[in-house]
Amino acid sequence: MSMLTPPGMGGQYRITGDKYPRMRPPRRRGRLAFGLVASAAVLGLIGWGTLQLIDVFTGGGKKASAAGSKADCTTKASPSPSPVAALPEPRSITVNVYNATPRSGLAKDTADELKKRGFKIGDVGNASKEFDKKIKGTGILLGPTSSLGTSLPVLATQLTTAERRTDVARKGAALDLVLGDGFKALTKKADADRALAKLTTPVTTSAASKKTC
C-alpha cells in the first residue's frame, strides 16, 4: 500500500500524481464582483425609468405643455389694417333736398347746411305727393341700388336717424333727402364728422404674426 493511500481505504483506491484532491471548490472573486456591478447597473436603470414615468405623469407634462404654448403663441396672428372699399367724398355726392312737412323754408335751410359740409346740392323744394305729409320720422334717404354701399351711407352720417331706401328703377347717381315731420336739424357736425371718419377707417384683419405671450 502506498504512503499516499488514505488510511482505511486499503489498496482499493490509489492516488497518483503530484496534486492532492481539494475538499471544496476555489473561491471565484472575479465573478462575484462582476455580478455585483451588473446588479447595481440594472437597479440604476430601473430607478431612472421609474423617475421618468413619475416626471411624465406629474410635472413633466406641464412643462411640455407650457413649452408648447410658448411655441404656439409665437405664431398667433395679430390684427393689421386692411383698406375698405373706397367711398365717395361728400363733394362728389349730389343731394336733392325735399320738404314733406308743412313748415316752409325747411328744405332750403337744410340744403344750405349740407353745402357747408361739402355736399353738392341739386334740386330743392317740396316733396312729391308720394311723400308729402306722409313721413312721420326725421326723413328718408333715397338713392339707386348702386348707392347702398357707397354714397348712401356717406349721406346718412349727416342724418343718422333717417330711413334708407333704394329704388331699382331710379336713374342717375343723385340722392334724395326727404325731410319728415320728426326732423328738427341735421346731426351735429362734430358727430357727423366722427361718423364719417369711422366709416372710412380701414378695418383690421389678421395678417401679421407676432409673439403675444
Residue frames as a rotation matrix with the C-alpha (Angstrom) as fourth column:
MET 1
0.579 0.815 0.000 0.00
0.815 -0.579 0.000 0.00
0.000 0.000 -1.000 0.00
SER 2
-0.136 -0.634 0.761 1.36
0.590 -0.669 -0.452 3.33
0.796 0.388 0.465 -0.94
MET 3
-0.673 -0.189 -0.716 2.03
0.713 -0.423 -0.559 6.02
-0.197 -0.886 0.419 1.59
LEU 4
-0.940 0.338 -0.043 -0.33
-0.335 -0.894 0.298 8.28
0.062 0.294 0.954 -0.31
THR 5
-0.380 0.841 -0.384 -3.24
0.207 0.483 0.851 5.94
0.901 0.244 -0.358 0.17
PRO 6
-0.165 0.367 0.915 -5.57
-0.828 -0.556 0.073 7.27
0.536 -0.746 0.396 2.90
PRO 7
-0.944 -0.188 0.271 -5.89
-0.320 0.729 -0.605 5.02
-0.084 -0.658 -0.748 5.90
GLY 8
-0.334 0.851 0.406 -8.83
-0.184 0.364 -0.913 2.64
-0.925 -0.379 0.035 5.88
MET 9
0.420 0.500 -0.757 -9.05
-0.813 -0.164 -0.559 2.58
-0.404 0.850 0.338 2.14
GLY 10
0.492 -0.271 0.827 -6.89
0.174 0.962 0.212 -0.47
-0.853 0.040 0.521 1.80
GLY 11
-0.648 -0.761 0.016 -5.48
0.122 -0.083 0.989 -0.96
-0.752 0.643 0.147 -1.53
GLN 12
0.103 0.792 0.601 -8.71
0.832 0.262 -0.488 -0.42
-0.544 0.551 -0.633 -3.29
TYR 13
0.942 0.229 0.246 -8.05
0.326 -0.806 -0.494 3.23
0.085 0.546 -0.834 -4.20
ARG 14
-0.011 -0.990 -0.142 -4.79
0.934 -0.061 0.351 4.80
-0.356 -0.129 0.925 -5.13
ILE 15
0.884 0.177 -0.432 -3.89
0.082 -0.970 -0.229 8.43
-0.460 0.167 -0.872 -5.51
THR 16
0.095 -0.859 0.502 -1.39
0.957 0.218 0.192 9.09
-0.274 0.462 0.843 -8.16
GLY 17
0.351 -0.049 0.935 0.16
0.562 -0.787 -0.252 12.22
0.749 0.614 -0.248 -9.44
ASP 18
-0.657 -0.709 -0.257 1.56
0.667 -0.388 -0.636 15.26
0.351 -0.589 0.728 -7.68
LYS 19
-0.598 0.532 0.599 -1.79
-0.491 -0.834 0.251 17.07
0.633 -0.144 0.761 -6.93
TYR 20
-0.945 0.293 -0.144 -3.92
0.288 0.541 -0.790 16.46
-0.153 -0.788 -0.596 -3.93
PRO 21
-0.268 0.920 0.286 -7.72
0.705 -0.015 0.709 16.47
0.656 0.392 -0.645 -4.08
ARG 22
-0.926 0.043 0.375 -9.49
-0.230 -0.852 -0.470 19.56
0.300 -0.521 0.799 -2.69
MET 23
-0.713 0.665 -0.221 -12.48
0.657 0.526 -0.540 19.17
-0.243 -0.530 -0.812 -0.44
ARG 24
0.354 0.838 -0.414 -14.22
0.519 -0.545 -0.659 22.47
-0.778 0.019 -0.628 -1.66
PRO 25
0.440 -0.166 0.883 -14.12
0.861 -0.202 -0.467 24.49
0.256 0.965 0.054 -4.88
PRO 26
-0.626 -0.739 -0.249 -11.90
0.775 -0.625 -0.096 27.59
-0.085 -0.253 0.964 -5.02
ARG 27
0.145 0.653 -0.743 -13.40
0.488 -0.700 -0.521 30.99
-0.861 -0.288 -0.420 -4.45
ARG 28
-0.248 -0.143 0.958 -14.21
0.956 -0.195 0.218 32.93
0.156 0.970 0.185 -7.61
ARG 29
-0.194 0.108 -0.975 -13.91
0.572 -0.795 -0.202 36.57
-0.797 -0.597 0.093 -6.52
GLY 30
-0.953 -0.211 -0.218 -13.84
-0.045 -0.611 0.790 37.95
-0.300 0.763 0.572 -10.07
ARG 31
-0.625 0.778 0.070 -17.23
0.442 0.278 0.853 36.55
0.644 0.564 -0.517 -10.96
LEU 32
-0.022 0.615 -0.788 -18.73
0.994 -0.074 -0.086 37.77
-0.112 -0.785 -0.610 -7.67
ALA 33
-0.499 -0.238 -0.834 -17.53
0.277 -0.955 0.107 41.35
-0.822 -0.177 0.542 -8.30
PHE 34
-0.989 0.145 -0.008 -18.90
-0.044 -0.249 0.967 41.31
0.138 0.958 0.253 -11.83
GLY 35
-0.354 0.912 -0.209 -22.27
0.783 0.411 0.467 40.11
0.512 0.001 -0.859 -10.58
LEU 36
-0.074 0.290 -0.954 -22.44
0.819 -0.529 -0.224 42.94
-0.569 -0.798 -0.199 -8.05
VAL 37
-0.784 -0.278 -0.555 -21.63
-0.042 -0.868 0.494 45.57
-0.620 0.410 0.669 -10.69
ALA 38
-0.869 0.491 0.056 -24.21
0.163 0.179 0.970 44.18
0.466 0.853 -0.236 -13.11
SER 39
-0.148 0.848 -0.510 -26.89
0.972 0.219 0.083 44.13
0.182 -0.483 -0.856 -10.39
ALA 40
-0.284 -0.022 -0.959 -26.14
0.496 -0.859 -0.128 47.74
-0.820 -0.512 0.255 -9.49
ALA 41
-0.966 -0.105 -0.238 -26.42
-0.144 -0.546 0.825 48.78
-0.217 0.831 0.512 -13.16
VAL 42
-0.598 0.801 -0.030 -29.76
0.528 0.422 0.737 47.05
0.603 0.425 -0.675 -13.56
LEU 43
-0.008 0.586 -0.810 -31.11
0.971 -0.189 -0.146 48.68
-0.239 -0.788 -0.568 -10.41
GLY 44
-0.599 -0.292 -0.745 -29.91
0.194 -0.956 0.219 52.06
-0.777 -0.014 0.630 -11.65
LEU 45
-0.966 0.257 0.013 -31.70
-0.027 -0.148 0.989 51.65
0.256 0.955 0.150 -14.98
ILE 46
-0.268 0.911 -0.314 -34.90
0.840 0.381 0.386 50.60
0.471 -0.160 -0.868 -13.22
GLY 47
-0.099 0.191 -0.977 -34.72
0.781 -0.593 -0.195 53.64
-0.617 -0.782 -0.090 -10.92
TRP 48
-0.857 -0.266 -0.443 -34.08
-0.039 -0.822 0.569 56.04
-0.515 0.504 0.693 -13.83
GLY 49
-0.788 0.612 0.068 -37.03
0.246 0.211 0.946 54.62
0.564 0.762 -0.317 -15.77
THR 50
-0.084 0.770 -0.633 -39.27
0.992 0.126 0.022 54.98
0.096 -0.626 -0.774 -12.73
LEU 51
-0.369 -0.127 -0.921 -38.28
0.421 -0.906 -0.044 58.65
-0.829 -0.404 0.388 -12.32
GLN 52
-0.995 0.000 -0.098 -39.04
-0.088 -0.445 0.891 59.30
-0.044 0.896 0.443 -15.98
LEU 53
-0.451 0.888 -0.094 -42.53
0.628 0.390 0.673 57.83
0.634 0.244 -0.734 -15.62
ILE 54
0.001 0.416 -0.909 -43.18
0.930 -0.333 -0.152 59.89
-0.366 -0.846 -0.387 -12.49
ASP 55
-0.699 -0.350 -0.624 -42.00
0.161 -0.927 0.340 63.02
-0.697 0.137 0.704 -14.30
VAL 56
-0.911 0.389 0.138 -44.38
0.129 -0.051 0.990 62.37
0.393 0.920 -0.004 -17.21
PHE 57
-0.124 0.951 -0.284 -47.42
0.735 0.280 0.617 61.84
0.666 -0.133 -0.734 -15.00
THR 58
0.249 0.200 -0.948 -46.69
0.870 -0.476 0.128 64.81
-0.425 -0.857 -0.292 -12.70
GLY 59
0.348 -0.133 -0.928 -44.69
0.035 -0.987 0.155 67.86
-0.937 -0.086 -0.339 -13.66
GLY 60
-0.649 -0.722 0.240 -43.08
0.252 0.093 0.963 66.84
-0.718 0.686 0.121 -16.89
GLY 61
-0.224 0.667 0.711 -46.32
0.974 0.163 0.155 67.03
-0.013 0.727 -0.686 -18.85
LYS 62
0.717 0.497 -0.489 -46.99
0.545 -0.837 -0.051 70.54
-0.435 -0.230 -0.871 -17.57
LYS 63
-0.052 -0.824 -0.564 -43.53
-0.054 -0.561 0.826 71.69
-0.997 0.073 -0.015 -18.62
ALA 64
-0.758 -0.212 0.617 -44.01
0.541 0.325 0.776 70.23
-0.365 0.922 -0.132 -22.07
SER 65
0.208 0.929 0.306 -47.44
0.978 -0.189 -0.091 71.83
-0.026 0.318 -0.948 -22.31
ALA 66
0.605 -0.037 -0.795 -46.03
0.235 -0.946 0.223 75.20
-0.761 -0.322 -0.564 -21.27
ALA 67
-0.505 -0.852 -0.136 -43.27
0.034 -0.177 0.984 74.88
-0.862 0.492 0.119 -23.82
GLY 68
-0.533 0.380 0.756 -45.83
0.842 0.329 0.428 74.03
-0.086 0.865 -0.495 -26.49
SER 69
0.564 0.793 -0.232 -47.95
0.775 -0.605 -0.182 77.03
-0.285 -0.077 -0.956 -25.53
LYS 70
0.206 -0.569 -0.796 -44.96
-0.039 -0.818 0.575 79.34
-0.978 -0.088 -0.191 -25.82
ALA 71
-0.786 -0.515 0.343 -44.20
0.279 0.200 0.939 77.93
-0.552 0.834 -0.014 -29.24
ASP 72
-0.153 0.826 0.543 -47.81
0.988 0.136 0.072 78.36
-0.014 0.548 -0.837 -30.33
CYS 73
0.542 0.460 -0.703 -48.06
0.543 -0.831 -0.125 81.94
-0.641 -0.314 -0.700 -29.14
THR 74
-0.393 -0.775 -0.495 -45.28
0.028 -0.548 0.836 82.98
-0.919 0.315 0.237 -31.48
THR 75
-0.923 0.045 0.382 -47.46
0.383 0.192 0.904 82.12
-0.032 0.980 -0.194 -34.47
LYS 76
-0.020 0.969 -0.246 -50.65
0.821 -0.125 -0.558 83.87
-0.571 -0.213 -0.793 -33.40
ALA 77
-0.309 -0.013 0.951 -51.88
0.805 -0.537 0.254 86.38
0.507 0.844 0.177 -35.92
SER 78
-0.475 0.129 -0.870 -52.18
0.566 -0.713 -0.415 89.99
-0.674 -0.690 0.266 -34.82
PRO 79
0.577 0.803 0.145 -54.61
0.648 -0.343 -0.681 92.48
-0.497 0.487 -0.718 -36.31
SER 80
-0.669 -0.725 -0.163 -53.29
0.448 -0.569 0.690 94.63
-0.593 0.388 0.706 -39.13
PRO 81
-0.075 0.706 -0.704 -55.10
-0.326 -0.684 -0.652 97.31
-0.942 0.181 0.282 -41.11
SER 82
-0.642 -0.006 0.767 -56.71
0.674 0.473 0.568 96.41
-0.366 0.881 -0.299 -44.39
PRO 83
-0.923 0.240 -0.302 -58.25
-0.310 -0.926 0.213 99.08
-0.229 0.290 0.929 -46.60
VAL 84
-0.155 0.946 0.286 -62.03
0.328 0.322 -0.888 99.17
-0.932 -0.044 -0.360 -47.04
ALA 85
-0.041 0.238 0.970 -63.77
0.999 0.004 0.041 99.80
0.006 0.971 -0.238 -50.33
ALA 86
-0.926 -0.378 -0.017 -63.25
0.377 -0.925 0.042 103.39
-0.031 0.033 0.999 -51.43
LEU 87
0.085 0.971 -0.224 -66.25
0.911 -0.167 -0.378 105.56
-0.404 -0.172 -0.898 -50.52
PRO 88
0.039 -0.040 0.998 -67.08
0.721 -0.691 -0.056 108.75
0.692 0.722 0.002 -52.39
GLU 89
-0.841 -0.341 -0.420 -66.29
0.534 -0.648 -0.543 112.07
-0.086 -0.681 0.727 -50.78
PRO 90
-0.044 0.890 -0.455 -69.16
0.594 -0.342 -0.728 114.44
-0.803 -0.302 -0.514 -49.93
ARG 91
-0.249 -0.098 -0.964 -68.10
-0.432 -0.879 0.201 116.83
-0.867 0.466 0.177 -52.70
SER 92
-0.933 -0.107 -0.344 -68.77
-0.358 0.382 0.852 114.11
0.040 0.918 -0.394 -55.29
ILE 93
-0.652 0.757 -0.049 -72.29
0.749 0.632 -0.197 113.35
-0.118 -0.165 -0.979 -54.00
THR 94
-0.816 0.473 0.332 -75.27
-0.251 -0.808 0.533 115.33
0.521 0.351 0.778 -55.33
VAL 95
-0.756 0.563 -0.334 -78.18
0.605 0.406 -0.685 115.66
-0.250 -0.719 -0.648 -52.91
ASN 96
-0.478 0.729 0.490 -81.73
0.031 -0.544 0.839 116.76
0.878 0.416 0.237 -53.73
VAL 97
-0.957 0.136 -0.255 -83.50
0.255 -0.021 -0.967 118.14
-0.137 -0.990 -0.015 -50.66
TYR 98
-0.432 0.887 0.164 -87.28
0.051 -0.158 0.986 117.94
0.901 0.434 0.023 -50.43
ASN 99
-0.900 0.196 0.390 -89.62
-0.434 -0.316 -0.843 119.14
-0.042 -0.928 0.370 -47.70
ALA 100
-0.544 0.736 -0.404 -92.51
0.290 0.616 0.732 116.80
0.787 0.281 -0.549 -46.84
THR 101
-0.472 0.347 -0.811 -93.68
0.852 -0.057 -0.520 118.87
-0.226 -0.936 -0.269 -43.85
PRO 102
0.587 0.752 0.301 -95.99
0.792 -0.610 -0.020 121.93
0.169 0.250 -0.953 -43.55
ARG 103
0.452 -0.477 -0.754 -93.04
0.348 -0.684 0.641 124.06
-0.822 -0.552 -0.143 -42.40
SER 104
0.968 -0.072 0.240 -91.79
0.199 -0.367 -0.909 126.46
0.153 0.927 -0.341 -45.04
GLY 105
0.592 -0.795 0.132 -88.14
-0.718 -0.594 -0.363 127.06
0.367 0.120 -0.923 -45.82
LEU 106
0.649 -0.321 0.690 -87.02
-0.413 0.613 0.674 123.77
-0.639 -0.722 0.265 -44.26
ALA 107
0.778 -0.340 0.528 -85.60
0.588 0.690 -0.422 122.31
-0.221 0.639 0.737 -47.44
LYS 108
0.683 -0.524 0.510 -83.60
0.059 -0.655 -0.753 125.45
0.728 0.544 -0.416 -48.29
ASP 109
0.555 -0.473 0.684 -82.07
-0.828 -0.393 0.400 125.76
0.079 -0.789 -0.610 -44.81
THR 110
0.651 -0.290 0.701 -81.10
-0.087 0.889 0.449 122.08
-0.754 -0.353 0.554 -44.78
ALA 111
0.795 -0.355 0.492 -79.63
0.592 0.274 -0.758 122.30
0.135 0.894 0.428 -48.28
ASP 112
0.652 -0.567 0.503 -77.51
-0.403 -0.821 -0.404 125.30
0.642 0.061 -0.764 -47.25
GLU 113
0.514 -0.451 0.729 -76.13
-0.755 0.165 0.635 123.38
-0.406 -0.877 -0.256 -44.27
LEU 114
0.715 -0.236 0.658 -75.30
0.345 0.938 -0.039 120.34
-0.608 0.254 0.752 -46.40
LYS 115
0.804 -0.426 0.415 -73.49
0.284 -0.338 -0.897 122.61
0.522 0.839 -0.151 -48.85
LYS 116
0.551 -0.606 0.574 -71.37
-0.792 -0.596 0.132 123.97
0.262 -0.528 -0.808 -45.99
ARG 117
0.425 -0.340 0.839 -70.45
-0.476 0.705 0.526 120.39
-0.770 -0.623 0.137 -45.11
GLY 118
-0.531 -0.833 -0.154 -69.13
-0.496 0.158 0.854 119.75
-0.687 0.530 -0.497 -48.60
PHE 119
-0.288 0.489 0.823 -72.05
0.597 0.764 -0.245 118.13
-0.749 0.421 -0.512 -50.44
LYS 120
-0.998 0.055 0.032 -73.22
-0.002 -0.530 0.848 119.18
0.063 0.846 0.529 -53.88
ILE 121
-0.417 0.906 -0.072 -76.82
0.021 -0.070 -0.997 120.38
-0.909 -0.418 0.010 -53.92
GLY 122
-0.861 0.223 0.457 -79.25
0.501 0.218 0.837 119.55
0.086 0.950 -0.300 -56.72
ASP 123
-0.239 0.870 0.431 -82.98
0.167 -0.401 0.901 120.25
0.957 0.287 -0.049 -56.58
VAL 124
-0.955 0.047 -0.293 -84.52
0.282 -0.160 -0.946 121.96
-0.091 -0.986 0.140 -53.55
GLY 125
-0.581 0.807 0.107 -88.28
-0.597 -0.512 0.617 122.18
0.553 0.295 0.779 -52.98
ASN 126
0.020 0.720 0.694 -91.41
-0.944 0.243 -0.225 120.47
-0.331 -0.650 0.684 -51.76
ALA 127
-0.765 -0.294 0.574 -91.73
-0.216 0.955 0.202 116.69
-0.607 0.031 -0.794 -51.76
SER 128
-0.763 0.500 -0.410 -93.85
-0.350 0.214 0.912 114.82
0.543 0.839 0.012 -54.29
LYS 129
0.164 0.944 0.287 -97.33
-0.882 0.010 0.470 113.55
0.441 -0.331 0.834 -53.44
GLU 130
0.305 -0.114 -0.946 -95.80
0.085 0.992 -0.092 110.15
0.949 -0.052 0.312 -52.72
PHE 131
-0.398 -0.592 -0.700 -94.09
0.767 0.203 -0.608 111.59
0.503 -0.780 0.373 -49.64
ASP 132
-0.617 0.098 0.781 -95.78
-0.194 -0.981 -0.030 114.93
0.763 -0.170 0.624 -48.88
LYS 133
-0.183 0.485 0.855 -97.06
-0.956 -0.289 -0.041 114.95
0.227 -0.825 0.517 -45.29
LYS 134
0.776 0.458 -0.433 -96.65
-0.402 0.889 0.221 111.18
0.486 0.003 0.874 -45.13
ILE 135
-0.037 -0.871 -0.489 -93.32
0.287 0.459 -0.841 110.88
0.957 -0.172 0.233 -43.34
LYS 136
0.895 0.445 0.028 -93.60
0.070 -0.204 0.976 110.70
0.441 -0.872 -0.214 -39.57
GLY 137
0.514 -0.776 -0.365 -89.92
0.819 0.316 0.479 110.18
-0.257 -0.545 0.798 -38.88
THR 138
0.127 -0.565 -0.815 -87.00
0.113 -0.809 0.578 112.54
-0.985 -0.166 -0.039 -39.38
GLY 139
0.193 -0.071 -0.979 -86.62
-0.875 -0.464 -0.139 111.75
-0.444 0.883 -0.152 -43.07
ILE 140
0.763 0.029 0.646 -85.89
0.230 0.921 -0.313 109.34
-0.604 0.388 0.696 -45.87
LEU 141
-0.182 -0.845 -0.502 -82.67
-0.645 -0.283 0.710 108.91
-0.742 0.453 -0.494 -47.80
LEU 142
0.692 0.535 0.485 -83.42
0.064 0.623 -0.780 107.64
-0.719 0.570 0.396 -51.28
GLY 143
-0.060 -0.763 -0.644 -80.98
-0.827 -0.323 0.460 106.57
-0.559 0.561 -0.611 -53.98
PRO 144
0.390 0.137 -0.910 -80.26
-0.770 0.591 -0.241 103.99
0.505 0.795 0.336 -56.71
THR 145
0.992 0.019 -0.124 -79.36
0.038 0.896 0.442 100.43
0.119 -0.444 0.888 -55.80
SER 146
0.333 -0.943 0.014 -75.70
0.572 0.190 -0.798 101.14
0.750 0.274 0.602 -56.51
SER 147
-0.044 -0.344 0.938 -75.62
-0.413 -0.849 -0.330 103.77
0.910 -0.402 -0.105 -53.74
LEU 148
0.840 0.523 -0.143 -76.47
-0.100 0.410 0.907 101.31
0.533 -0.747 0.397 -50.95
GLY 149
0.680 -0.645 -0.349 -72.85
0.699 0.427 0.573 100.64
-0.221 -0.634 0.741 -50.07
THR 150
-0.287 -0.809 0.512 -71.32
0.898 -0.413 -0.150 103.85
0.333 0.417 0.846 -51.43
SER 151
-0.713 -0.043 0.700 -72.86
0.055 -0.998 -0.005 107.32
0.699 0.035 0.714 -51.37
LEU 152
0.317 0.947 0.045 -75.96
-0.009 -0.044 0.999 106.49
0.948 -0.317 -0.006 -49.28
PRO 153
0.508 -0.144 -0.849 -74.05
0.834 0.329 0.443 105.63
0.216 -0.933 0.287 -46.06
VAL 154
-0.652 -0.754 0.081 -71.95
0.723 -0.650 -0.233 108.78
0.228 -0.094 0.969 -46.51
LEU 155
-0.457 0.573 0.680 -75.04
-0.196 -0.811 0.551 110.98
0.868 0.119 0.483 -46.63
ALA 156
0.484 0.693 -0.534 -76.52
0.325 0.423 0.846 109.00
0.812 -0.583 -0.021 -43.72
THR 157
-0.329 -0.661 -0.675 -73.78
0.912 -0.039 -0.408 110.34
0.243 -0.750 0.615 -41.43
GLN 158
-0.908 -0.005 0.419 -75.44
-0.008 -1.000 -0.028 113.77
0.419 -0.028 0.908 -41.71
LEU 159
-0.093 0.902 0.421 -78.84
-0.967 -0.182 0.176 112.47
0.236 -0.391 0.890 -40.55
THR 160
-0.876 -0.474 -0.085 -78.27
-0.441 0.860 -0.256 109.23
0.195 -0.186 -0.963 -38.70
THR 161
-0.587 0.717 0.376 -81.95
-0.120 0.382 -0.916 108.76
-0.801 -0.583 -0.138 -37.77
ALA 162
-0.053 0.583 -0.811 -83.21
-0.944 -0.294 -0.150 108.86
-0.326 0.757 0.566 -41.37
GLU 163
0.458 0.301 0.837 -84.58
-0.029 0.946 -0.324 105.78
-0.888 0.124 0.442 -43.12
ARG 164
-0.539 -0.695 -0.475 -82.55
-0.581 -0.101 0.808 104.46
-0.609 0.712 -0.350 -46.07
ARG 165
0.484 0.702 0.523 -84.24
0.043 0.578 -0.815 103.27
-0.874 0.417 0.249 -49.24
THR 166
-0.737 -0.652 -0.177 -83.14
-0.183 -0.059 0.981 102.30
-0.651 0.756 -0.076 -52.74
ASP 167
0.465 0.865 -0.190 -85.07
-0.379 0.000 -0.925 102.33
-0.800 0.502 0.328 -55.99
VAL 168
-0.183 -0.563 0.806 -84.07
0.463 0.674 0.576 99.85
-0.867 0.478 0.137 -58.69
ALA 169
0.389 0.422 0.819 -85.82
0.920 -0.123 -0.373 101.94
-0.057 0.898 -0.436 -61.34
ARG 170
0.800 -0.106 -0.591 -84.04
0.062 -0.964 0.257 105.12
-0.597 -0.242 -0.765 -60.34
LYS 171
0.562 -0.624 0.542 -81.58
0.744 0.095 -0.662 106.55
0.362 0.775 0.518 -62.86
GLY 172
0.363 -0.530 0.767 -78.55
-0.237 -0.848 -0.474 108.66
0.901 -0.010 -0.434 -62.13
ALA 173
-0.288 -0.620 -0.730 -76.33
0.612 0.467 -0.638 108.81
0.736 -0.631 0.245 -59.03
ALA 174
-0.564 0.093 0.821 -78.04
-0.439 -0.875 -0.203 111.70
0.699 -0.475 0.534 -57.19
LEU 175
-0.708 0.312 -0.634 -79.59
0.663 0.604 -0.443 111.08
0.245 -0.734 -0.634 -53.78
ASP 176
-0.005 0.770 0.638 -82.81
-0.017 -0.638 0.770 112.46
1.000 -0.007 0.016 -52.30
LEU 177
-0.912 -0.106 -0.397 -83.17
0.395 0.039 -0.918 113.70
0.113 -0.994 0.006 -48.74
VAL 178
-0.142 0.946 0.292 -86.89
0.138 -0.274 0.952 113.92
0.980 0.175 -0.092 -47.95
LEU 179
-0.920 -0.252 0.300 -87.50
-0.210 -0.328 -0.921 115.69
0.330 -0.910 0.249 -44.64
GLY 180
-0.268 0.844 -0.464 -90.28
0.559 0.529 0.639 114.31
0.785 -0.088 -0.614 -42.40
ASP 181
0.597 0.660 0.456 -92.38
0.008 -0.574 0.819 115.59
0.802 -0.485 -0.348 -39.53
GLY 182
0.875 -0.260 -0.408 -89.84
0.470 0.265 0.842 114.48
-0.110 -0.929 0.354 -36.93
PHE 183
0.051 -0.920 0.389 -86.98
0.873 -0.148 -0.464 116.46
0.484 0.364 0.796 -38.49
LYS 184
0.839 0.117 -0.531 -85.51
0.408 -0.782 0.471 119.28
-0.360 -0.612 -0.704 -36.43
ALA 185
0.560 -0.728 -0.396 -81.95
-0.786 -0.618 0.027 119.59
-0.264 0.295 -0.918 -37.67
LEU 186
0.520 -0.503 -0.691 -79.14
-0.272 0.669 -0.692 117.61
0.810 0.547 0.211 -39.23
THR 187
0.716 -0.393 -0.577 -76.84
0.685 0.558 0.469 115.60
0.137 -0.731 0.668 -36.99
LYS 188
0.821 -0.449 -0.352 -74.37
-0.192 -0.798 0.571 117.90
-0.538 -0.401 -0.741 -35.25
LYS 189
0.741 -0.528 -0.415 -71.37
-0.534 -0.089 -0.841 118.49
0.407 0.845 -0.348 -37.48
ALA 190
-0.197 -0.871 0.450 -68.86
-0.980 0.165 -0.109 117.18
0.021 -0.462 -0.886 -34.95
ASP 191
-0.008 0.284 0.959 -70.80
-0.391 0.881 -0.265 113.94
-0.920 -0.377 0.105 -34.56
ALA 192
0.926 0.374 -0.041 -71.30
-0.159 0.290 -0.944 113.67
-0.341 0.881 0.328 -38.31
ASP 193
0.400 -0.863 -0.309 -67.56
-0.828 -0.196 -0.525 114.13
0.392 0.466 -0.793 -38.89
ARG 194
-0.378 -0.523 0.764 -66.74
-0.818 0.575 -0.012 111.38
-0.433 -0.629 -0.646 -36.40
ALA 195
0.388 0.618 0.684 -69.25
-0.154 0.775 -0.613 109.05
-0.909 0.133 0.396 -38.01
LEU 196
0.934 -0.072 -0.351 -67.79
-0.354 -0.047 -0.934 109.78
0.051 0.996 -0.070 -41.45
ALA 197
0.007 -0.999 0.037 -64.22
-0.974 -0.016 -0.228 109.22
0.228 -0.034 -0.973 -40.21
LYS 198
-0.263 -0.033 0.964 -65.23
-0.559 0.819 -0.125 105.90
-0.786 -0.572 -0.234 -38.63
LEU 199
0.742 0.641 0.198 -66.94
-0.175 0.470 -0.865 104.88
-0.648 0.607 0.460 -41.85
THR 200
0.848 -0.449 -0.282 -63.78
-0.343 -0.059 -0.937 105.40
0.404 0.892 -0.204 -43.89
THR 201
0.148 -0.817 0.557 -61.31
-0.944 0.051 0.326 103.98
-0.295 -0.574 -0.764 -41.33
PRO 202
-0.255 -0.292 -0.922 -59.57
-0.659 0.750 -0.055 100.80
0.707 0.594 -0.384 -42.56
VAL 203
0.831 0.525 0.182 -60.89
-0.513 0.599 0.615 97.63
0.214 -0.605 0.767 -40.97
THR 204
-0.154 -0.899 0.410 -58.48
-0.959 0.236 0.159 95.25
-0.239 -0.368 -0.898 -39.17
THR 205
0.831 0.313 -0.460 -57.72
-0.431 0.885 -0.177 91.76
0.351 0.345 0.870 -40.42
SER 206
0.620 -0.628 0.471 -55.41
-0.186 0.465 0.866 89.07
-0.762 -0.624 0.172 -39.15
ALA 207
0.926 -0.328 -0.186 -52.39
-0.175 0.062 -0.983 89.36
0.334 0.943 0.000 -41.43
ALA 208
0.012 -0.993 0.119 -49.16
-0.578 -0.104 -0.810 89.73
0.816 -0.059 -0.575 -39.44
SER 209
0.702 0.133 -0.700 -47.89
0.388 0.753 0.532 87.28
0.598 -0.645 0.477 -36.84
LYS 210
-0.132 -0.763 0.633 -46.10
-0.472 -0.513 -0.717 88.31
0.871 -0.394 -0.292 -33.67
LYS 211
-0.613 -0.159 -0.774 -45.39
0.514 0.663 -0.544 86.99
0.599 -0.732 -0.325 -30.20
THR 212
0.028 0.738 0.674 -48.27
-0.313 -0.634 0.707 87.77
0.949 -0.230 0.213 -27.87
CYS 213
0.958 0.286 0.003 -47.25
-0.091 0.293 0.952 85.98
0.271 -0.912 0.307 -24.66
